Amino acid sequence: MEYLNNDFISFEVKDIGEGITLIHFELKRQLEPQDLKNIHPPDPVKNKFSKKIVVLSGRAPIWLYGFLVHFYHPVKAIAIFDPRLEAGVVVESHTKEIEVGDLIKIEEGG
């Protein structure tokens, strides 16, 4: 499921495993800090993935990742995809099942 967010960012939401949602984003141009005011990522409650692990993927400034981690705070856990590890690294968790620093393996083409 793809979401176009203005003319500068798009998001793709993909279920990639039991209880895991991958959110891949692509920048259409270089972002400026004021662009954060106009970014509306896919809502985890409306799109029914708030009880899942969210893995964020995409090339972007670190401050966009900070914004997205804060935005997705209500989900079960948040991981950041690292292509060298072929996995998401858990950076926030609200469950005893998953700890910060755990890896969420992502199958190729995930």
C-alpha positions as CSV (number, residue, x, y, z in Angstrom):
1,M,0.0,0.0,0.0
2,E,1.6,3.3,-1.0
3,Y,0.9,6.7,0.4
4,L,2.1,9.8,-1.4
5,N,2.8,12.5,1.1
6,N,3.0,15.9,-0.7
7,D,5.5,16.2,-3.5
8,F,8.5,15.4,-1.4
9,I,8.0,12.0,0.3
10,S,6.2,8.8,-0.3
11,F,5.6,5.9,2.1
12,E,5.0,2.2,1.3
13,V,3.4,0.0,4.0
14,K,4.0,-3.7,3.7
15,D,3.1,-6.6,6.0
16,I,6.3,-8.7,5.9
17,G,5.7,-11.4,8.5
18,E,3.6,-12.3,11.4
19,G,3.2,-9.2,13.4
20,I,5.7,-7.1,11.4
21,T,5.0,-4.1,9.2
22,L,7.7,-2.5,7.0
23,I,7.3,1.2,6.3
24,H,9.6,2.2,3.5
25,F,9.8,5.8,2.6
26,E,11.4,7.6,-0.4
27,L,12.4,11.2,-0.6
28,K,11.4,12.9,-3.8
29,R,13.8,15.8,-3.1
30,Q,16.2,17.0,-0.3
31,L,14.2,17.7,2.8
32,E,14.4,20.9,4.8
33,P,13.7,20.9,8.5
34,Q,10.4,22.9,8.0
35,D,9.1,20.0,5.9
36,L,8.5,18.1,9.1
37,K,5.4,20.3,9.6
38,N,3.8,18.8,6.5
39,I,4.8,15.1,6.7
40,H,1.9,12.9,7.7
41,P,3.1,9.2,7.8
42,P,0.6,6.4,7.5
43,D,-1.4,6.2,10.8
44,P,-0.8,2.9,12.7
45,V,-4.3,3.0,14.3
46,K,-6.3,3.8,11.1
47,N,-4.2,1.3,9.1
48,K,-4.5,-1.4,11.8
49,F,-0.8,-2.0,12.5
50,S,-0.5,-0.4,16.0
51,K,-0.2,-3.8,17.6
52,K,2.7,-4.8,15.4
53,I,6.4,-4.3,15.2
54,V,7.2,-1.5,12.8
55,V,10.4,-1.5,10.8
56,L,11.4,1.8,9.3
57,S,13.4,1.8,6.1
58,G,14.7,4.6,3.8
59,R,17.5,7.1,3.2
60,A,16.9,10.3,5.1
61,P,18.4,12.8,7.5
62,I,18.7,11.5,11.1
63,W,16.2,14.1,12.2
64,L,13.5,12.5,10.0
65,Y,14.1,9.2,11.7
66,G,13.7,10.9,15.1
67,F,10.4,12.4,13.9
68,L,9.2,8.9,12.7
69,V,10.3,7.1,15.8
70,H,8.3,9.6,17.9
71,F,5.3,9.4,15.5
72,Y,5.2,5.5,15.7
73,H,5.6,5.5,19.5
74,P,2.2,3.8,20.1
75,V,3.2,0.6,18.2
76,K,4.4,-2.6,19.8
77,A,8.0,-2.0,18.9
78,I,10.0,0.1,16.4
79,A,13.1,-1.1,14.5
80,I,15.4,0.7,12.0
81,F,16.4,-1.3,9.0
82,D,20.1,-1.8,8.5
83,P,20.9,-3.3,5.1
84,R,24.4,-4.5,6.3
85,L,22.6,-6.7,8.9
86,E,19.6,-7.5,6.7
87,A,17.6,-6.8,9.7
88,G,15.8,-4.1,11.7
89,V,17.5,-3.0,14.9
90,V,14.9,-2.5,17.7
91,V,15.2,1.0,19.1
92,E,12.0,1.1,21.2
93,S,9.7,-1.6,22.6
94,H,6.6,-1.7,24.7
95,T,6.6,-5.5,25.2
96,K,8.7,-7.9,27.2
97,E,8.9,-10.2,24.1
98,I,11.2,-7.8,22.2
99,E,14.1,-5.8,23.7
100,V,16.0,-2.8,22.5
101,G,18.9,-4.1,20.5
102,D,17.1,-7.2,19.2
103,L,17.2,-7.9,15.4
104,I,14.1,-8.3,13.3
105,K,15.3,-10.3,10.2
106,I,14.0,-9.0,6.9
107,E,13.8,-11.4,4.0
108,E,15.4,-10.2,0.8
109,G,12.8,-8.2,-1.2
110,G,11.0,-7.7,2.2
